[in-house]
Amino acid sequence: MFASAKLEGRGAAIREPVVGIGFVDVLVTFSSGLLHVVELKMLKGRAVPGPAQLETYMKHKNRKEGWLVLFDARKWNRKTTVPQTIKRTSGTIRTVVIDVNPVPPSKRQEAP
């Protein structure tokens, strides 16, 4: 619903369509016909989940670019960097990290 509202009639968001042997989380398309493959995952540890799965969906939809949206639920003091792009044989995966477990205000350091 959020994606559909944000597109404001300029495109469509399709939730969990069948792609080959699985279900991609979201496909976004615009009036130009350009299709974006978006996979949503929870980031809980050091390993980045989803690139292999998203690569499969990209191959089935003949896309050279995919989007991996990661909800970062790791503890604030255990976060490691996530690459902005992941190169795969089928193309490039772009990552978007959404911090759902930020540094508590009491643990933040004030700037000098």
N, C-alpha and C positions, 0 to 999 in steps of 0.2 A: 504494500500500500504506500509506503514511504517513497519508494522509487517511482511508482506510477505518478504520485502527486508531484514529485520534483521534476518529472519529465514534462509536465504541463501540456500534454497533448502533442509534443514533438516526437514522441516515440512510445515504445511499450516495454514493460518489464514483464518477463514471463518466468514464473516461479516453478522450480523443479521440473523442467521438461525432460523427457527421456532423451539421452544422448548416447547412442551406441548401446553399451551394456550397463549404463547407470543413469543417475539423475544429477544434472548440474544444478547448483543452487539457484542461480539466476542467469537468464539471458536478457540482455538489454539491446533493443534495436531502435534505430531512428528511421525517420521517413526516407532517408537515403538508402536504407536497406543494410547499413553497416551493423554487424552483429558483434556484441561484446559478451564474452564468456566470463562469468564471475563465480568464484567459489568462496564460500565463507567457512572459516575454521576458528577454533579456539586454540590459542597459543598458551601451553601450560608448562613447557620445559624448554630445553635448548634446541631440540629438533623442530624444524619448521614443517608443520603438517600440510599436506595437500598438493605439492608440486607434481608428483607423479599422476595423481588423480586428475588434476587440472590439465596436464599435458595430454592425457587420453581424450578428454572432452574437446580440447583444441584440435586434435587430429580429426576427430569425428565431425567437427563443424568446419574443418578446413580453415582454421584461424591461426595466424602467426603470432598473435598476442592474446594473452589472457590476464585476468585480474584475480589476485588472491588477497582477500580481505581477512586479516587476522585480528581477532579480538584478544588482546594481550591480557591474560588473567594471571600472569606470573607475579610472584611477590615483588614488591617495589625494589627490594635490594638484591634481587636475583636476575635482573634483566640483562640480556645480551643483545647486541645489535642484530637486526634482521636486514638482509640485503634488500635494496630498493628494487633490484631486478634479479631474476634467476634465469639463466640461459639454459634452454633444453633443446633437444634435437628438433622438436616441432616448432620452436620459436621462443619468444620472450614472455616470461611471467613477471608482471609488475605487482609489487606488494604494497598494500596499504595497511598500516598497523594502527589499531584503535586501542588506546590504553584504557582498560576497564578496571585497573587496580593501581591508581597513581600513588605517588609518594604522599604519606599522611602529612598534613600541615605541621604537626609537631616535630617531624623528622626533616623538614626542609631547612636548608642552610640559607641564611640571609646573605645577600650580596654585600660586599664591604662598601 
